[in-house]
Amino acid sequence: MASEMQIFRPLRQRPPVKRPIWIIVSVSLVCLFLVSAYISLPENYNSGCYMFLTSCRSSFSEAADSVREYSDEEIASRVVIREILNPVHTKIPKIAFMFLTKGSLPFEMLWDKFFHGYEGKFSVYVHASTQKPVHVSRHFVDRDIHSVQVTWGDISMIDAERRLLANALEDPQNQHFVLLSDSCVPLHSFEYVYNYLLHANLSFIDCFKDPGKYGDGRYPIKMLPEVEKKDFRKGAQWFSMKRKHAVITVADTLYYSKFRDFCKLGFEGKYCVADEHYLPTFFYMVDPGGIANWSVTHVDWSERKWHPKLYKASDVTSQLLNSITSIDISVHVTSDKKKEVQRQSCLWNGMKRPCYLFARKFHPDSLHNLLNNNNLFSNFSII
């Protein structure tokens, strides 16, 4: 009987545990704090490393990666990806001045005078393909980028331009990009050039249709079907472009590969020069309304030779500089029998303005005359 009573005796139950409300509230507040802290962290900050020391491995690996030198392809990929994922709007935009040179820059002191007093509004990049430059201006010291040998008329010229653009694009403040040679000189004050370029609604890329032997006559038929003959264009390589155009230039692989593989000296018995055709053709196809169809760098081809007129010290006069800075018509001459002269007014935001901000080719012995010419760096108002 006793055993039966034990069997049917109600089991003793453990009283429910009462969790203090203050514990629940505390845990909730801690969670809320952690989430808020995570959200408020800068995008480029490793939040895991901030919260827990054991999560710092990725930060250390990034630091290790930054020590090594990136390849051209890596630099281009990084800037394009960053531009797409996290476009930056800067309050004080800069102009990237990109020098494509063999070695030292003979007019470095002239550019130093041009840049003086405008620090924070420009960046300098030097691609020296033959020898390491010796710099005499603080604005050029430590501004050399990784360079390789460049051959005139070869795709290596385009590679150097893209290399300069990719390095300049790493600075999000750079909003306009100017390609210059070692024989280029500025014609106006920095303030005039800055306002002219940054407030323009176009990129200044030279582009025109030449039906002659040095235009359409260079077209390689193997560029089909991506590049048709009707789209083949010609122009000077000395460009000035906005950031959006710089990004698509370094991102392009399709049209670049066509010019790399088929626009060569002697290919198919033709004399295709990549640096005279790639950018004009590329932008005519992808954004013809976004370019001005002339270059802001003046060159004198009146001698009708393979290379433009070379200005020596005796040529550098106030009359010469005034004549160049007053030009407001862009002129192209076709290479066919007609020698057709194509004239186009230089329109800056719809208003007729002088075409040129820079000029080439100047002989190194002209430096003294340029430095002492009062008409150089004339400061006109563009706005």
C-alpha positions as CSV (number, residue, x, y, z in Angstrom):
1,M,0.0,0.0,0.0
2,A,2.8,2.3,0.9
3,S,4.5,1.5,-2.4
4,E,1.2,2.4,-4.2
5,M,1.0,5.6,-2.4
6,Q,4.5,6.5,-3.4
7,I,3.6,5.7,-7.0
8,F,0.6,8.1,-7.1
9,R,2.2,10.8,-4.9
10,P,2.4,14.1,-6.9
11,L,5.9,14.9,-8.1
12,R,7.6,17.9,-6.6
13,Q,8.2,20.6,-9.3
14,R,11.0,23.2,-9.3
15,P,9.7,26.7,-8.9
16,P,10.1,28.9,-12.0
17,V,13.3,30.9,-12.1
18,K,12.6,34.6,-12.2
19,R,15.1,36.4,-14.3
20,P,15.6,40.0,-13.1
21,I,14.4,42.6,-15.6
22,W,17.5,44.6,-15.2
23,I,19.6,41.8,-16.7
24,I,17.5,41.8,-19.9
25,V,17.6,45.5,-20.1
26,S,21.4,45.6,-19.7
27,V,21.9,43.0,-22.4
28,S,19.6,44.9,-24.8
29,L,21.5,48.1,-24.2
30,V,24.9,46.5,-24.8
31,C,23.6,45.0,-28.1
32,L,22.2,48.3,-29.2
33,F,25.5,50.0,-28.4
34,L,27.5,47.5,-30.4
35,V,25.3,47.8,-33.4
36,S,25.4,51.6,-33.3
37,A,29.2,51.6,-32.9
38,Y,29.5,49.3,-35.9
39,I,27.3,51.4,-38.1
40,S,29.1,54.7,-37.2
41,L,32.5,53.4,-38.0
42,P,34.2,54.7,-41.2
43,E,33.8,52.5,-44.2
44,N,37.5,51.8,-44.4
45,Y,37.9,50.9,-40.7
46,N,38.1,47.3,-39.6
47,S,35.2,47.2,-37.1
48,G,36.1,43.7,-36.0
49,C,39.5,44.9,-35.0
50,Y,38.0,47.8,-33.2
51,M,35.6,45.6,-31.2
52,F,37.8,42.6,-30.6
53,L,41.6,42.4,-30.7
54,T,41.4,38.8,-31.9
55,S,39.8,40.0,-35.2
56,C,42.7,42.2,-36.3
57,R,44.2,39.6,-38.7
58,S,42.6,41.2,-41.8
59,S,43.9,44.7,-40.9
60,F,47.5,43.3,-40.6
61,S,47.2,41.5,-43.9
62,E,46.0,44.7,-45.6
63,A,49.0,46.6,-44.1
64,A,51.3,43.9,-45.4
65,D,49.7,44.1,-48.9
66,S,50.2,47.9,-49.0
67,V,54.0,47.4,-48.8
68,R,54.3,45.6,-52.1
69,E,54.1,47.3,-55.4
70,Y,51.0,46.7,-57.4
71,S,51.0,45.7,-61.0
72,D,49.4,48.0,-63.6
73,E,46.4,45.7,-63.9
74,E,45.9,45.7,-60.1
75,I,46.1,49.5,-59.9
76,A,43.6,49.9,-62.7
77,S,41.2,47.3,-61.2
78,R,41.4,48.8,-57.8
79,V,40.6,52.4,-58.9
80,V,37.7,51.2,-61.2
81,I,36.1,49.1,-58.4
82,R,36.5,51.8,-55.9
83,E,35.0,54.4,-58.2
84,I,31.9,52.2,-58.8
85,L,31.4,51.1,-55.2
86,N,32.3,54.3,-53.4
87,P,32.4,57.4,-55.7
88,V,33.9,60.4,-53.8
89,H,32.8,64.0,-54.1
90,T,35.5,66.4,-53.0
91,K,35.1,70.0,-51.9
92,I,38.4,71.1,-53.4
93,P,39.0,69.2,-56.7
94,K,42.5,68.9,-58.1
95,I,44.0,68.7,-61.6
96,A,46.4,65.9,-62.2
97,F,49.3,67.0,-64.4
98,M,50.8,63.9,-65.9
99,F,54.2,64.2,-67.6
100,L,55.2,61.6,-70.2
101,T,58.9,62.1,-70.6
102,K,62.2,60.2,-71.4
103,G,64.0,61.5,-68.3
104,S,64.4,64.8,-66.6
105,L,62.0,67.6,-67.4
106,P,63.9,70.6,-69.0
107,F,61.0,73.0,-68.1
108,E,60.6,71.9,-64.5
109,M,61.5,75.3,-63.1
110,L,58.9,76.9,-65.4
111,W,56.2,74.5,-64.1
112,D,57.4,75.2,-60.5
113,K,56.7,78.9,-61.1
114,F,53.3,78.0,-62.6
115,F,52.3,75.8,-59.6
116,H,53.6,78.2,-56.9
117,G,50.9,79.3,-54.4
118,Y,48.3,76.8,-55.6
119,E,49.3,73.8,-53.4
120,G,46.3,71.6,-52.7
121,K,44.8,72.2,-56.1
122,F,47.0,70.0,-58.3
123,S,48.9,66.7,-58.3
124,V,52.0,65.8,-60.4
125,Y,52.8,62.4,-61.9
126,V,56.0,61.7,-63.9
127,H,56.4,58.7,-66.2
128,A,60.1,58.6,-67.3
129,S,60.6,55.8,-69.9
130,T,64.4,56.0,-70.4
131,Q,66.1,57.2,-67.2
132,K,65.2,58.3,-63.7
133,P,64.6,62.1,-63.7
134,V,66.7,64.5,-61.6
135,H,64.2,66.9,-60.1
136,V,64.9,70.6,-59.2
137,S,61.4,71.5,-58.0
138,R,59.8,70.3,-54.7
139,H,56.5,69.8,-56.6
140,F,58.1,67.0,-58.6
141,V,60.1,65.2,-55.9
142,D,58.8,61.7,-55.2
143,R,56.2,62.1,-57.9
144,D,57.7,59.5,-60.3
145,I,55.6,56.4,-61.0
146,H,56.6,52.9,-62.1
147,S,57.7,53.4,-65.7
148,V,58.6,51.1,-68.6
149,Q,60.3,51.7,-72.0
150,V,58.0,53.6,-74.4
151,T,58.4,53.5,-78.2
152,W,56.9,56.0,-80.5
153,G,54.1,54.6,-82.6
154,D,53.8,51.5,-80.4
155,I,51.0,50.4,-78.1
156,S,53.5,51.1,-75.2
157,M,52.6,54.8,-75.6
158,I,49.0,54.0,-74.8
159,D,50.1,51.7,-71.9
160,A,52.1,54.6,-70.4
161,E,49.1,57.0,-70.7
162,R,46.8,54.4,-69.0
163,R,49.5,53.8,-66.3
164,L,49.6,57.5,-65.6
165,L,45.8,57.7,-65.4
166,A,45.5,54.7,-63.1
167,N,48.0,56.2,-60.7
168,A,46.4,59.6,-60.7
169,L,42.9,58.1,-60.2
170,E,44.1,56.6,-56.9
171,D,43.7,60.2,-55.5
172,P,39.9,60.8,-55.2
173,Q,40.5,64.6,-55.3
174,N,41.9,64.5,-58.8
175,Q,38.9,65.4,-61.0
176,H,40.7,66.4,-64.2
177,F,43.7,64.8,-65.9
178,V,46.1,66.5,-68.3
179,L,48.7,64.6,-70.4
180,L,51.9,66.6,-71.1
181,S,55.2,66.0,-72.7
182,D,58.7,67.1,-71.6
183,S,58.5,69.8,-74.3
184,C,55.2,71.3,-73.1
185,V,54.9,74.7,-71.4
186,P,51.9,76.5,-69.8
187,L,50.5,79.5,-71.6
188,H,48.3,81.0,-68.9
189,S,48.2,81.4,-65.1
190,F,47.3,78.4,-62.9
191,E,44.1,80.1,-61.9
192,Y,43.0,80.5,-65.5
193,V,43.8,76.9,-66.4
194,Y,42.1,75.6,-63.2
195,N,38.9,77.3,-64.0
196,Y,39.0,76.5,-67.7
197,L,39.3,72.8,-67.1
198,L,37.2,72.2,-64.0
199,H,34.3,74.3,-65.1
200,A,34.2,72.9,-68.6
201,N,31.4,70.6,-69.5
202,L,33.5,68.5,-71.8
203,S,36.8,66.6,-72.0
204,F,39.3,68.0,-74.5
205,I,40.2,65.0,-76.7
206,D,41.3,65.7,-80.2
207,C,39.1,63.8,-82.7
208,F,38.4,64.2,-86.5
209,K,37.7,62.2,-89.6
210,D,40.6,61.9,-92.0
211,P,39.7,60.0,-95.2
212,G,43.4,60.2,-96.4
213,K,46.2,57.7,-96.1
214,Y,47.2,58.8,-92.6
215,G,43.6,58.5,-91.4
216,D,41.3,55.9,-92.8
217,G,44.2,54.5,-94.8
218,R,45.7,53.2,-91.6
219,Y,42.5,51.3,-90.6
220,P,43.2,47.6,-89.9
221,I,40.2,45.5,-91.2
222,K,40.9,42.9,-88.5
223,M,39.3,45.4,-86.0
224,L,36.0,44.2,-87.2
225,P,33.3,43.8,-86.0
226,E,33.9,45.9,-82.9
227,V,35.6,48.8,-84.6
228,E,34.2,49.7,-88.1
229,K,36.0,51.9,-90.6
230,K,33.3,54.5,-90.4
231,D,34.1,55.0,-86.7
232,F,37.9,55.2,-87.1
233,R,39.2,58.6,-86.0
234,K,42.4,60.5,-85.7
235,G,43.7,63.1,-83.2
236,A,46.6,64.4,-81.1
237,Q,47.5,62.2,-78.1
238,W,47.8,65.2,-75.7
239,F,44.5,65.1,-74.0
240,S,42.7,66.7,-71.0
241,M,39.9,64.6,-69.6
242,K,37.4,64.5,-66.8
243,R,37.4,61.8,-64.1
244,K,34.6,59.8,-65.6
245,H,36.4,59.6,-68.9
246,A,39.7,58.7,-67.2
247,V,37.9,55.8,-65.4
248,I,36.5,54.3,-68.6
249,T,39.9,54.7,-70.3
250,V,41.7,52.5,-67.8
251,A,38.7,50.1,-67.6
252,D,38.5,49.5,-71.3
253,T,39.8,46.1,-72.5
254,L,37.8,45.4,-75.6
255,Y,38.7,48.4,-77.8
256,Y,42.2,48.6,-76.3
257,S,42.9,45.0,-77.2
258,K,41.9,45.7,-80.8
259,F,44.4,48.5,-81.1
260,R,47.1,46.5,-79.2
261,D,46.8,43.6,-81.6
262,F,46.2,45.2,-84.9
263,C,47.2,48.9,-84.9
264,K,50.9,48.4,-85.4
265,L,53.6,49.9,-87.6
266,G,53.8,47.7,-90.7
267,F,50.8,45.5,-89.9
268,E,49.0,44.6,-93.1
269,G,51.4,46.9,-94.8
270,K,49.9,50.0,-93.1
271,Y,51.3,52.6,-90.8
272,C,48.8,52.6,-87.9
273,V,49.9,54.7,-84.9
274,A,48.0,53.7,-81.8
275,D,48.5,56.9,-79.9
276,E,47.0,58.9,-82.7
277,H,43.9,56.7,-83.2
278,Y,42.9,54.8,-80.0
279,L,41.4,57.6,-77.8
280,P,39.8,59.5,-80.7
281,T,38.1,56.3,-82.0
282,F,37.2,55.0,-78.5
283,F,35.5,58.2,-77.4
284,Y,33.9,58.8,-80.8
285,M,32.2,55.4,-80.3
286,V,31.3,55.6,-76.5
287,D,30.7,59.3,-75.8
288,P,31.0,61.5,-78.9
289,G,29.0,64.3,-77.2
290,G,31.2,64.3,-74.2
291,I,34.4,65.5,-75.9
292,A,35.4,68.8,-77.5
293,N,37.1,67.3,-80.6
294,W,40.2,69.5,-80.1
295,S,43.2,69.4,-77.7
296,V,44.1,72.3,-75.3
297,T,47.7,71.8,-76.2
298,H,48.9,73.8,-79.2
299,V,51.2,72.2,-81.8
300,D,52.4,73.8,-85.1
301,W,52.2,71.3,-88.0
302,S,52.7,74.0,-90.7
303,E,56.0,72.6,-91.8
304,R,54.2,69.4,-92.9
305,K,56.9,67.1,-91.4
306,W,56.7,63.9,-89.3
307,H,57.2,66.1,-86.2
308,P,55.8,69.5,-85.3
309,K,57.7,72.8,-85.4
310,L,60.4,73.1,-82.7
311,Y,60.5,76.5,-81.0
312,K,64.0,77.5,-80.1
313,A,65.1,80.3,-77.8
314,S,65.1,82.9,-80.6
315,D,61.5,82.0,-81.4
316,V,60.2,82.7,-77.9
317,T,58.9,86.3,-78.1
318,S,55.8,88.0,-76.7
319,Q,54.5,88.1,-80.3
320,L,54.7,84.3,-80.5
321,L,53.0,83.7,-77.2
322,N,50.2,86.3,-77.9
323,S,49.5,84.7,-81.3
324,I,49.1,81.2,-79.8
325,T,46.9,82.3,-76.9
326,S,44.6,84.3,-79.2
327,I,43.7,81.3,-81.4
328,D,40.0,80.5,-81.1
329,I,39.6,78.2,-84.1
330,S,40.7,74.5,-84.2
331,V,42.1,73.4,-87.5
332,H,42.5,70.0,-89.0
333,V,43.8,69.2,-92.5
334,T,43.0,65.8,-94.2
335,S,45.8,63.7,-95.6
336,D,44.0,62.9,-98.9
337,K,44.5,64.7,-102.3
338,K,41.9,67.3,-101.4
339,K,43.9,68.5,-98.3
340,E,40.6,69.6,-96.9
341,V,40.9,72.2,-94.1
342,Q,38.4,71.5,-91.3
343,R,37.8,74.5,-89.0
344,Q,35.9,74.4,-85.7
345,S,35.3,77.2,-83.2
346,C,36.6,76.4,-79.8
347,L,33.4,76.6,-77.7
348,W,33.8,76.5,-73.9
349,N,30.4,75.8,-72.4
350,G,28.8,77.2,-75.6
351,M,30.9,80.3,-75.6
352,K,33.8,81.0,-78.0
353,R,37.1,81.0,-76.1
354,P,40.8,80.7,-76.8
355,C,41.6,77.0,-77.6
356,Y,45.0,76.5,-76.0
357,L,46.2,76.3,-72.4
358,F,49.6,74.7,-73.2
359,A,52.0,74.5,-76.1
360,R,54.8,72.3,-77.5
361,K,57.4,71.6,-78.8
362,F,59.9,74.0,-77.1
363,H,63.6,73.4,-77.1
364,P,65.3,73.2,-73.7
365,D,67.4,76.3,-74.5
366,S,64.2,78.4,-74.5
367,L,63.8,78.0,-70.7
368,H,65.4,81.3,-69.8
369,N,63.4,83.3,-72.3
370,L,60.1,81.7,-71.1
371,L,60.9,82.3,-67.4
372,N,61.6,86.0,-68.1
373,N,58.7,86.7,-70.5
374,N,56.1,88.9,-68.9
375,N,53.3,87.8,-71.2
376,L,53.6,84.1,-70.1
377,F,51.0,83.1,-67.5
378,S,48.8,86.0,-68.5
379,N,45.7,85.9,-66.2
380,F,42.5,86.3,-68.1
381,S,39.1,85.6,-66.6
382,I,37.4,82.5,-68.0
383,I,34.2,82.7,-65.9
